Amino acid sequence: MSAARPPEGAKAPSGGSEPHAVGERGGHMRAPVLMQVSGLKVAYGKIKAVKGIDLDLREGEITTLVGANGAGKSTTLLALSGLVKKTDGRVLFDGRDLTRMAPHRIVAGGVVQVAEGRATLTTLTVRENLELGAYTRRDKGSRAHDLDYVFNLFPVLKERASGLAGNLSGGEQQMLAIGRALMARPRLLLLDEPSMGLAPIIVQDIFRTLREINRAGLTIFLVEQNVRQALKIAQRGYVIETGRIVLDGSGRELLVNPRVQEAYLGS
């Protein structure tokens, strides 16, 4: 994967801040909050999946949400995208209330999700999949620039642009899913388990590209079971257990946190 020129108007990423346990506040300069999640609750019938969590996603940062299967990670992303109903709480994006907004309006407003399992349209070509990512945009003249940006990030997609997406490998389909999301020109990219089912070398490539995208100015919220990889690239992280945030801090500090090491890193 080669270096690429970011989409026009991208901002330089902001730096991370020192870690803190839940409830603490540091005295360091912080990047502005792009998305603020307050008291988010989600239930499936009588089952409470997310139990009143608070999140601050800061502009220009990679923030990760890690935890075990069934902890509430994917449900949190679905709620932020408007794809599952919130039973309580509030979601603000750059000061705008998204709490009850329809999913297509959330996308048009700059919040785009790459779903778990990739969800590529296998009977369409690679190029057609990418072009569909820009369906909410009216600036047709700049789509070619962004398509070139995606092809520079993922040269294999350019090589296979006229082929069916269903013929791509799992790793290539993940690249396509990320590229399609970038075609929407998001301000906040939500990623659900991008490493799932991929070979370790492909996982390394995907995470390296996420770092590159972030350096170009894109804010990323990453949900991952691969805790070590996620915390390595994240400026900040949250640990969720049974629907509640139990720990947060910088990625670097969470990597050496004894509780995280014992529960998720096999230490």
LOTOR-717452 format. One line per field, with one value per residue: residue number from 1; residue in three letters; x, y, z of N, C-alpha, C in turn. Coordinates in steps of 0.001 Angstrom, whole numbers, padded with zeros to 6 digits, always signed. Layout:
num (NUM_...)
residuo (ALA_...)
n.east (X_...)
n.north (Y_...)
n.up (Z_...)
ca.east (X_...)
ca.north (Y_...)
ca.up (Z_...)
c.east (X_...)
c.north (Y_...)
c.up (Z_...)
This chain:
num (1_2_3_4_5_6_7_8_9_10_11_12_13_14_15_16_17_18_19_20_21_22_23_24_25_26_27_28_29_30_31_32_33_34_35_36_37_38_39_40_41_42_43_44_45_46_47_48_49_50_51_52_53_54_55_56_57_58_59_60_61_62_63_64_65_66_67_68_69_70_71_72_73_74_75_76_77_78_79_80_81_82_83_84_85_86_87_88_89_90_91_92_93_94_95_96_97_98_99_100_101_102_103_104_105_106_107_108_109_110_111_112_113_114_115_116_117_118_119_120_121_122_123_124_125_126_127_128_129_130_131_132_133_134_135_136_137_138_139_140_141_142_143_144_145_146_147_148_149_150_151_152_153_154_155_156_157_158_159_160_161_162_163_164_165_166_167_168_169_170_171_172_173_174_175_176_177_178_179_180_181_182_183_184_185_186_187_188_189_190_191_192_193_194_195_196_197_198_199_200_201_202_203_204_205_206_207_208_209_210_211_212_213_214_215_216_217_218_219_220_221_222_223_224_225_226_227_228_229_230_231_232_233_234_235_236_237_238_239_240_241_242_243_244_245_246_247_248_249_250_251_252_253_254_255_256_257_258_259_260_261_262_263_264_265_266_267)
residuo (MET_SER_ALA_ALA_ARG_PRO_PRO_GLU_GLY_ALA_LYS_ALA_PRO_SER_GLY_GLY_SER_GLU_PRO_HIS_ALA_VAL_GLY_GLU_ARG_GLY_GLY_HIS_MET_ARG_ALA_PRO_VAL_LEU_MET_GLN_VAL_SER_GLY_LEU_LYS_VAL_ALA_TYR_GLY_LYS_ILE_LYS_ALA_VAL_LYS_GLY_ILE_ASP_LEU_ASP_LEU_ARG_GLU_GLY_GLU_ILE_THR_THR_LEU_VAL_GLY_ALA_ASN_GLY_ALA_GLY_LYS_SER_THR_THR_LEU_LEU_ALA_LEU_SER_GLY_LEU_VAL_LYS_LYS_THR_ASP_GLY_ARG_VAL_LEU_PHE_ASP_GLY_ARG_ASP_LEU_THR_ARG_MET_ALA_PRO_HIS_ARG_ILE_VAL_ALA_GLY_GLY_VAL_VAL_GLN_VAL_ALA_GLU_GLY_ARG_ALA_THR_LEU_THR_THR_LEU_THR_VAL_ARG_GLU_ASN_LEU_GLU_LEU_GLY_ALA_TYR_THR_ARG_ARG_ASP_LYS_GLY_SER_ARG_ALA_HIS_ASP_LEU_ASP_TYR_VAL_PHE_ASN_LEU_PHE_PRO_VAL_LEU_LYS_GLU_ARG_ALA_SER_GLY_LEU_ALA_GLY_ASN_LEU_SER_GLY_GLY_GLU_GLN_GLN_MET_LEU_ALA_ILE_GLY_ARG_ALA_LEU_MET_ALA_ARG_PRO_ARG_LEU_LEU_LEU_LEU_ASP_GLU_PRO_SER_MET_GLY_LEU_ALA_PRO_ILE_ILE_VAL_GLN_ASP_ILE_PHE_ARG_THR_LEU_ARG_GLU_ILE_ASN_ARG_ALA_GLY_LEU_THR_ILE_PHE_LEU_VAL_GLU_GLN_ASN_VAL_ARG_GLN_ALA_LEU_LYS_ILE_ALA_GLN_ARG_GLY_TYR_VAL_ILE_GLU_THR_GLY_ARG_ILE_VAL_LEU_ASP_GLY_SER_GLY_ARG_GLU_LEU_LEU_VAL_ASN_PRO_ARG_VAL_GLN_GLU_ALA_TYR_LEU_GLY_SER)
n.east (+000846_+000630_+001811_-000520_-002233_-004207_-007832_-009123_-009090_-008669_-007786_-004900_-003972_-004728_-002781_-002481_-003476_-002509_-003089_-005971_-007777_-011242_-013227_-011216_-009398_-007060_-004499_-003635_-003378_-006103_-007465_-010318_-013612_-015215_-017321_-019682_-020822_-023346_-024526_-025467_-027755_-028790_-031078_-032065_-035025_-035627_-033028_-030281_-027983_-026152_-025221_-025577_-023305_-020541_-018765_-016036_-015094_-012365_-011340_-009345_-008120_-007445_-009664_-010297_-012537_-012560_-013009_-014508_-016232_-019675_-019724_-020799_-019753_-020143_-022849_-022812_-021602_-023555_-025656_-024645_-024640_-027281_-028610_-029638_-032111_-031898_-032332_-031960_-030081_-027725_-026397_-024036_-022710_-020202_-021571_-024138_-027237_-027553_-029145_-031760_-031710_-032142_-030467_-029417_-029234_-027379_-025095_-024876_-024263_-021659_-020755_-019663_-019952_-018026_-019091_-019188_-017993_-017854_-019684_-019708_-020912_-021349_-022016_-021542_-019045_-015699_-015129_-017756_-018769_-017172_-017950_-020595_-020250_-020150_-022693_-024277_-023214_-022930_-021003_-019852_-017648_-015315_-015142_-013558_-011001_-011042_-011448_-009020_-007417_-008260_-007480_-004738_-004225_-004964_-003666_-004294_-007012_-007307_-006088_-007965_-010304_-012342_-013307_-015513_-016666_-017157_-015224_-012964_-010449_-010796_-009313_-008953_-011603_-012119_-010464_-011833_-014270_-013470_-012439_-014775_-016249_-014602_-015067_-017345_-016482_-016111_-016181_-015905_-014958_-016307_-015384_-015951_-014635_-012383_-010300_-011297_-011241_-009049_-005772_-002730_-000700_-002172_-003818_-001936_-001317_-003799_-004137_-001910_-002624_-004867_-003639_-002306_-004455_-005535_-003435_-003721_-005782_-008285_-010763_-011121_-013086_-012668_-013705_-012697_-011647_-009091_-007135_-004507_-003412_-005242_-004927_-002314_-002369_-004101_-004795_-006378_-008273_-011074_-012342_-014769_-017065_-019562_-021487_-020772_-018506_-015386_-012820_-010609_-008227_-004982_-003893_-001322_-000850_-002928_-002112_-000139_-001468_-002231_-004724_-005870_-003908_-004075_-006725_-007066_-004710_-003283_-001307)
n.north (-001189_+002133_+005528_+008231_+011069_+013083_+013595_+016711_+019483_+018135_+018004_+018495_+015886_+015862_+015681_+013024_+012641_+012533_+009471_+008482_+007191_+006151_+008949_+010682_+013735_+015278_+017851_+018652_+020058_+019489_+017958_+019230_+017998_+015946_+014115_+013581_+011385_+010649_+008964_+006691_+004186_+000955_-001562_-004923_-006028_-007344_-007521_-005784_-004213_-002088_+000069_+002825_+004464_+006778_+008654_+010393_+011450_+012646_+015232_+014427_+012266_+008725_+006731_+003920_+001237_-001413_-004852_-007921_-010539_-009861_-007745_-005309_-003710_-003618_-003032_-000487_+000997_+000621_+002002_+004623_+005079_+005160_+002836_+001030_+001296_+003717_+003482_+005340_+008347_+010567_+011771_+013806_+015443_+017354_+019390_+019043_+017429_+014037_+012085_+011065_+010983_+009946_+007143_+007644_+010375_+010818_+009747_+011532_+013750_+013355_+011155_+007966_+004483_+001487_-001616_-004554_-007534_-006505_-006258_-005838_-005273_-007882_-008566_-006369_-004326_-003562_-000821_+000185_-000353_+001412_+003884_+003983_+004629_+007361_+008309_+010135_+012557_+015758_+017017_+016290_+016740_+016388_+013743_+012057_+012726_+011746_+009071_+008416_+008818_+006702_+004544_+004930_+004426_+001744_-000078_-002556_-002487_-000729_-002208_-004191_-002977_-003208_-005695_-008117_-007503_-009683_-011501_-010827_-011326_-011926_-009973_-008060_-007352_-006092_-003864_-002680_-002074_-000140_+001774_+002439_+003692_+005918_+007301_+008693_+010932_+011233_+012865_+011572_+008317_+005210_+002053_-001371_-004091_-004510_-006323_-008855_-012259_-012132_-012739_-012489_-010858_-009331_-007993_-006340_-004668_-003412_-001993_-000343_+001257_+002517_+004139_+005865_+007109_+008438_+010195_+011914_+013434_+012418_+011581_+008713_+006050_+003092_-000180_-003151_-006587_-007412_-006510_-005696_-004737_-002687_-000892_-000160_+001584_+003552_+006802_+007158_+005045_+002989_+000642_-001784_-003637_-005982_-004082_-001702_+001036_+000471_+001297_+003823_+005599_+006592_+004881_+003812_+003653_+001966_-000394_-001307_-001600_-003464_-004739_-004765_-006217_-008729_-009512_-009297_-009470_-011695_-011737)
n.up (+000000_-000901_-000343_-000239_-001567_+000509_+000579_-000635_+001590_+003951_+007383_+009479_+011718_+015219_+018237_+020727_+024221_+027700_+029551_+031530_+034326_+034412_+034795_+035648_+034962_+032870_+032706_+030252_+026938_+024827_+021899_+020116_+020911_+018662_+018372_+020854_+023214_+025402_+028169_+026763_+025981_+024988_+024128_+023479_+023316_+026431_+027061_+028076_+026260_+025972_+028513_+029391_+028518_+028216_+025835_+024377_+021322_+019827_+017618_+014825_+015993_+016527_+018086_+020070_+020814_+022851_+023776_+024980_+023100_+022719_+024468_+023840_+021890_+018982_+018953_+020037_+017930_+015928_+017083_+017086_+014375_+013852_+013301_+015086_+017622_+020164_+023636_+025530_+026213_+024506_+021427_+020096_+017291_+016301_+017582_+016639_+017039_+016816_+017792_+017228_+014527_+011110_+009534_+006869_+006816_+008795_+007596_+005410_+006875_+007633_+009127_+008821_+008492_+008435_+008054_+010158_+008752_+006242_+003944_+001128_-002202_-004018_-006653_-008142_-009768_-008623_-008998_-009239_-006685_-005196_-006287_-005451_-002825_-002791_-003001_-001596_-002117_-003732_-005099_-007796_-009379_-007860_-007283_-008828_-007991_-005378_-005877_-007064_-004826_-003153_-004771_-004701_-002017_-001901_-004076_-005274_-005668_-007764_-009767_-010061_-010708_-012653_-012246_-010646_-007341_-005762_-006404_-005067_-002527_+001055_+002476_+000449_+000019_+002438_+002180_+000058_+001288_+003153_+001382_-000040_+001985_+002401_+000072_+000582_+001800_+004727_+007960_+010276_+010695_+011246_+012302_+012265_+013594_+011653_+011276_+011303_+010562_+008857_+007486_+009428_+008177_+006397_+008155_+009408_+007236_+006830_+009241_+009141_+007005_+008072_+009955_+008203_+006902_+009070_+009691_+007597_+008466_+009144_+011477_+013480_+014711_+016174_+016497_+017939_+018300_+018275_+020417_+021031_+018552_+018018_+020194_+019775_+017586_+018342_+019639_+021842_+024065_+024982_+027291_+027241_+029122_+029477_+028564_+029809_+030239_+031544_+031789_+030643_+028573_+027239_+024268_+024476_+027257_+028078_+026921_+028648_+030950_+033802_+034194_+031635_+030285_+031540_+030985_+028186_+026701_+027245_+029187)
ca.east (+000000_+001510_+001365_-001548_-002583_-005519_-008860_-008997_-009726_-008364_-007040_-003823_-004461_-004303_-002061_-003205_-003241_-002113_-004186_-006579_-008826_-012562_-013584_-010128_-009178_-005693_-004366_-002958_-004195_-006833_-008143_-011754_-014478_-016007_-018572_-019861_-021862_-023680_-025558_-026060_-028308_-029434_-031587_-032758_-036059_-035289_-031574_-029607_-026698_-025301_-025837_-025331_-021890_-020119_-017578_-015611_-014252_-011733_-011017_-008008_-007584_-008012_-010162_-010735_-013391_-012167_-013691_-014760_-017462_-020899_-019573_-021575_-018964_-020818_-024121_-022502_-021434_-024855_-026445_-024104_-025019_-028735_-029114_-030446_-032777_-031350_-033369_-031679_-028792_-027638_-025222_-023789_-021613_-019837_-022625_-025438_-027840_-027822_-029747_-032919_-031571_-032172_-029123_-028913_-028894_-026132_-024033_-024742_-023688_-020231_-020425_-019798_-019537_-017634_-019769_-018578_-018288_-017502_-020919_-019510_-021935_-020490_-022360_-021099_-017599_-014991_-015352_-019159_-018868_-016565_-018775_-021785_-019903_-020311_-024065_-024888_-022471_-023360_-019811_-019420_-016361_-014180_-015171_-012407_-009852_-011142_-011245_-007566_-006898_-008519_-006631_-003379_-004178_-005139_-003392_-004935_-008360_-007165_-005794_-009143_-011440_-013428_-013726_-016578_-016216_-017270_-014025_-011864_-010178_-011350_-008553_-009263_-012955_-012034_-009937_-012919_-015251_-012893_-012397_-016148_-016589_-013845_-015668_-018388_-015783_-016546_-015363_-015702_-015060_-016572_-014914_-016375_-013850_-011783_-009334_-011973_-011090_-007966_-004439_-001984_+000012_-003188_-004215_-000901_-001494_-005018_-003904_-000958_-003378_-005698_-002747_-002052_-005688_-005638_-002443_-004257_-006728_-009592_-011040_-011510_-013536_-012365_-014127_-011805_-011304_-007624_-006891_-003126_-003271_-006068_-004320_-001051_-002558_-005059_-004376_-007156_-009049_-012059_-012585_-016164_-017391_-021000_-022259_-020323_-017105_-014731_-011482_-010222_-006910_-004271_-003614_-000019_-000968_-003799_-001333_+000645_-002340_-002309_-006072_-006019_-003002_-004583_-008009_-007144_-003427_-002684_-000124)
ca.north (+000000_+003267_+006803_+008842_+012442_+013054_+014391_+018141_+020013_+017351_+018720_+017747_+015244_+016388_+014707_+012420_+013238_+011557_+008589_+008669_+006249_+006720_+010025_+011623_+014729_+015763_+019272_+018876_+020548_+018400_+018252_+019435_+016828_+015930_+013430_+013376_+010403_+010799_+008105_+005859_+002886_+000197_-002849_-005806_-006563_-007198_-007633_-004485_-004425_-000941_+000455_+004196_+004788_+008106_+008631_+011606_+011175_+013938_+015474_+014089_+011126_+007381_+006235_+002539_+000618_-002816_-005680_-009295_-010786_-009634_-006676_-004142_-002875_-003421_-002355_+000937_+001572_+000638_+003089_+005901_+005203_+005217_+001573_+000423_+002318_+004017_+003578_+006554_+008951_+011623_+011740_+015084_+015425_+018737_+020206_+018710_+016284_+012906_+011023_+010464_+011237_+008764_+006746_+008271_+011755_+010749_+009588_+012797_+014717_+013151_+009987_+006823_+003242_+000277_-002627_-005858_-008448_-005784_-005894_-005395_-005709_-008820_-008668_-005142_-004239_-002804_+000600_+000509_-000313_+002657_+005009_+004010_+005287_+008819_+008568_+011279_+013770_+016521_+017574_+015235_+017060_+015970_+012307_+011426_+012941_+010840_+007715_+008269_+008695_+005327_+003645_+005070_+003713_+000313_-000284_-003766_-002140_-000137_-003307_-005045_-002052_-003638_-007035_-008205_-007455_-011024_-012277_-010364_-012051_-011265_-008757_-007080_-006850_-005128_-002639_-002088_-001504_+001102_+002720_+002904_+004659_+007149_+008014_+009568_+012047_+011376_+013540_+010541_+006975_+004171_+000767_-002476_-005325_-004618_-007414_-010143_-013285_-011831_-013231_-011468_-009901_-008423_-007151_-005310_-003715_-002636_-001062_+000650_+002194_+003335_+005180_+006827_+007880_+009323_+011263_+012864_+014298_+011811_+011047_+007305_+005315_+001713_-001268_-004265_-007643_-007486_-005420_-005210_-003927_-001482_+000047_+000326_+002695_+004527_+007797_+006934_+003819_+002669_-000782_-002020_-004970_-006160_-002882_-000540_+001433_+000200_+001884_+004555_+006197_+006565_+003529_+003386_+003286_+000801_-001569_-001790_-001668_-004871_-005294_-005017_-007296_-010004_-009880_-009262_-009612_-012966_-011547)
ca.up (+000000_-001088_+000195_-001063_-001237_+001140_-000058_-000421_+002783_+005148_+008417_+010123_+012923_+016512_+019043_+021830_+025525_+028701_+029933_+032838_+034671_+034200_+035721_+035876_+033922_+032837_+032495_+028987_+025836_+024193_+020646_+020348_+020798_+017436_+018742_+022292_+023508_+026820_+028742_+025708_+026361_+023911_+024596_+022550_+024185_+027845_+027211_+028031_+025598_+026296_+029778_+029831_+028353_+027778_+024984_+023688_+020159_+019588_+016225_+014393_+016739_+016472_+019369_+019925_+021825_+022870_+024757_+024568_+022360_+023473_+025459_+023436_+020973_+017696_+019219_+020196_+016597_+015251_+017671_+016612_+012968_+013756_+012768_+016144_+018423_+021487_+024661_+026305_+025914_+023508_+020564_+019432_+016332_+016007_+018146_+016053_+017724_+015928_+018593_+016553_+013098_+010250_+009137_+005646_+007143_+009561_+006587_+004688_+007794_+007804_+009951_+007913_+009137_+007717_+008852_+010393_+007654_+005017_+003239_-000244_-003154_-004739_-008064_-008792_-009899_-007594_-009250_-008935_-005225_-004729_-006708_-004599_-001574_-002937_-003473_-000907_-002452_-004898_-005756_-008718_-009977_-007028_-007031_-009496_-007102_-004239_-006386_-007183_-003457_-002707_-005559_-004194_-000742_-002139_-005503_-005796_-006110_-009102_-010680_-010224_-010696_-013537_-011861_-009653_-005949_-005195_-006706_-004231_-001280_+002238_+002745_-000589_+000269_+003540_+001575_-000723_+002209_+003681_+000274_-000316_+003029_+002170_-001048_+001124_+002447_+006117_+008964_+011296_+010136_+012231_+011782_+013111_+013472_+010318_+011182_+011465_+009542_+007927_+007828_+010182_+007337_+005856_+009287_+009550_+006142_+007078_+010341_+008655_+006176_+008967_+010484_+007135_+006732_+010233_+009552_+006622_+009153_+009379_+012809_+013368_+015898_+015813_+017378_+017605_+019239_+018280_+021358_+020931_+017346_+018134_+021137_+019213_+016651_+018868_+020622_+023058_+024057_+026014_+027500_+027570_+029654_+029703_+028283_+030579_+030126_+032821_+031786_+029446_+028655_+025964_+023803_+025002_+028670_+028223_+026542_+029782_+032125_+034228_+033999_+030204_+029920_+032042_+030388_+026730_+026014_+027595_+030021)
c.east (+000878_+000945_+000385_-001785_-003990_-006528_-008687_-009716_-009447_-007516_-005922_-004347_-003913_-003597_-002926_-002893_-002905_-003317_-004753_-007594_-010165_-012855_-012491_-010026_-007739_-005660_-003740_-003931_-004836_-007384_-009633_-012535_-015302_-017344_-018581_-021062_-022104_-024804_-026220_-026500_-028998_-029869_-032206_-033820_-035703_-033784_-030944_-028198_-025692_-025974_-025415_-023889_-021693_-018829_-017304_-014688_-013689_-011228_-009559_-007383_-008172_-008401_-010637_-011600_-013116_-012908_-013955_-016004_-018671_-020825_-020383_-020869_-019713_-022154_-023911_-022356_-022760_-025739_-025959_-024494_-026529_-029371_-029808_-030981_-032092_-032507_-033170_-030330_-028866_-026332_-025120_-022581_-021346_-020963_-024019_-025968_-028213_-028703_-030888_-032875_-031565_-030759_-028596_-028549_-027607_-024943_-023798_-024100_-022228_-019815_-020715_-019226_-019112_-018112_-018903_-018968_-018189_-018690_-020663_-020619_-021241_-020800_-022061_-019578_-017010_-015243_-016782_-019384_-018323_-017433_-020052_-021500_-020132_-021750_-024721_-024275_-023012_-022182_-019197_-018025_-015171_-014163_-013968_-011148_-009866_-010984_-009753_-006920_-007070_-007629_-005168_-003197_-004154_-004920_-004073_-006353_-008332_-006930_-007046_-010432_-012610_-013925_-014814_-016001_-016256_-016070_-012809_-011666_-010798_-010641_-008848_-010666_-012974_-011469_-011030_-013946_-014747_-012862_-013762_-016582_-015868_-014423_-016811_-017811_-016246_-015634_-015042_-015961_-015222_-016216_-015250_-015588_-013192_-010796_-009985_-011742_-009940_-006637_-003650_-001279_-000946_-003676_-003214_-001032_-002702_-004775_-002884_-001677_-004288_-004867_-002517_-003272_-005843_-004650_-002894_-005357_-008062_-009682_-011614_-011966_-013539_-012850_-013345_-011722_-009789_-007119_-005484_-002945_-004041_-005426_-002993_-001257_-003446_-004393_-005103_-007965_-010020_-012190_-014025_-016344_-018862_-021779_-021863_-018851_-016460_-013359_-011313_-008871_-006258_-004035_-002333_-000129_-001878_-003070_-000559_-000181_-002504_-003670_-006313_-005138_-003555_-005830_-007941_-005842_-002676_-001451_-000394)
c.north (+001235_+004523_+007425_+010263_+012453_+013856_+015858_+018559_+019234_+018168_+017856_+017134_+015899_+015301_+014145_+013124_+012143_+010737_+008961_+007567_+006939_+007770_+011020_+012610_+015218_+017243_+019618_+019431_+019368_+018861_+018440_+018144_+016955_+015240_+013191_+012466_+010429_+009849_+007168_+004503_+002264_-001140_-003604_-006546_-006296_-007250_-006258_-004679_-003334_-000197_+001835_+004628_+006224_+007958_+010030_+011188_+012498_+014037_+015149_+012902_+009817_+007012_+004814_+002118_-000873_-003545_-007053_-009370_-010535_-008514_-005438_-003254_-002570_-002717_-000858_+001610_+001664_+001756_+004446_+006152_+005293_+003931_+000711_+001549_+002477_+004087_+004788_+007098_+009961_+011497_+013082_+014940_+016853_+019688_+019903_+017431_+015198_+011841_+010312_+010673_+009924_+008430_+007456_+009726_+011821_+010610_+010898_+013873_+014484_+011998_+008735_+005586_+002197_-000888_-003855_-006801_-007808_-005369_-005292_-005963_-006575_-008928_-007386_-005140_-003465_-001313_+001008_+000557_+001005_+003859_+005111_+004673_+006784_+009208_+009768_+012609_+014437_+017076_+016540_+015485_+016559_+014468_+011592_+011571_+011939_+009386_+007437_+008088_+007268_+004349_+003747_+004375_+002201_+000013_-001517_-003470_-001496_-001228_-004120_-004231_-002538_-005041_-007007_-008214_-008827_-011896_-011847_-011295_-011299_-009960_-007667_-006518_-005865_-003807_-001914_-001429_-000185_+002168_+003284_+003933_+005979_+007966_+008925_+010827_+012246_+012297_+012570_+009193_+005980_+002827_-000339_-003734_-005471_-005769_-008794_-011065_-013084_-012419_-012124_-010441_-008887_-007477_-006020_-004246_-002812_-001595_+000010_+001699_+003069_+004446_+006274_+007720_+008878_+010474_+012318_+013737_+013681_+011259_+009644_+006779_+003842_+000758_-002510_-005295_-007835_-006309_-004842_-004295_-002615_-000449_+000595_+001543_+003800_+005535_+007574_+005660_+003747_+001156_-000948_-003468_-004990_-004845_-001637_-000252_+001273_+000852_+002706_+005206_+006230_+005110_+002977_+002908_+002078_-000481_-002154_-001849_-003133_-005506_-005636_-006188_-008655_-010459_-010080_-009556_-010874_-012867_-011999)
c.up (+000000_-000465_-000773_-000618_-000652_+000357_+000280_+000843_+004046_+006103_+008947_+011403_+014169_+017297_+020153_+023129_+026513_+029163_+031283_+033066_+034505_+035261_+035974_+034733_+033996_+032557_+031158_+027956_+025131_+022860_+020927_+020153_+019520_+017664_+020237_+022508_+025012_+027205_+027753_+026257_+025146_+024489_+023432_+023356_+025637_+028099_+027042_+027488_+025908_+027438_+030270_+029703_+027879_+026972_+024467_+022552_+019692_+018157_+015928_+015106_+016250_+017893_+019154_+021106_+021776_+023975_+024172_+023685_+023246_+024480_+025126_+022428_+019680_+017880_+019396_+018838_+015857_+015780_+017187_+015160_+012768_+013278_+013817_+017028_+019777_+022475_+025559_+025838_+024788_+022738_+019854_+018519_+015884_+016430_+017633_+016680_+016708_+016573_+017872_+015039_+012311_+009758_+007897_+005880_+007963_+008603_+005854_+005556_+008122_+008685_+009129_+008584_+008115_+008565_+009084_+009259_+006286_+004162_+001862_-001127_-004202_-006223_-008831_-008895_-008727_-007775_-008895_-007430_-004691_-005087_-005881_-003258_-001601_-003258_-002797_-001336_-003721_-005691_-006695_-009262_-009187_-006754_-007655_-008649_-005965_-004667_-006562_-005817_-002942_-003462_-005139_-002853_-000952_-003629_-006089_-006271_-007492_-010136_-011008_-010313_-011536_-013218_-010805_-008239_-005300_-005455_-005897_-003040_-000103_+002560_+001735_-000420_+001436_+003036_+000793_+000185_+002801_+002586_-000051_+000724_+002816_+001023_-000604_+001762_+003894_+006907_+010097_+010651_+011284_+011620_+012763_+012748_+012092_+010169_+011162_+010267_+008582_+008427_+008517_+009308_+006719_+006946_+009476_+008466_+006377_+008168_+009951_+007803_+007022_+009597_+009445_+006914_+007876_+010145_+008552_+007220_+009501_+010804_+012665_+014719_+015527_+016889_+016968_+018720_+019309_+019119_+021192_+019718_+017466_+019048_+020627_+018319_+017211_+019793_+021948_+022920_+025211_+026090_+027960_+028034_+030005_+029623_+029030_+030310_+031500_+032924_+030526_+029666_+027290_+025569_+024399_+026445_+028883_+027841_+027712_+031068_+032550_+033994_+032525_+029783_+030347_+031275_+028874_+026009_+026407_+028452_+031449)
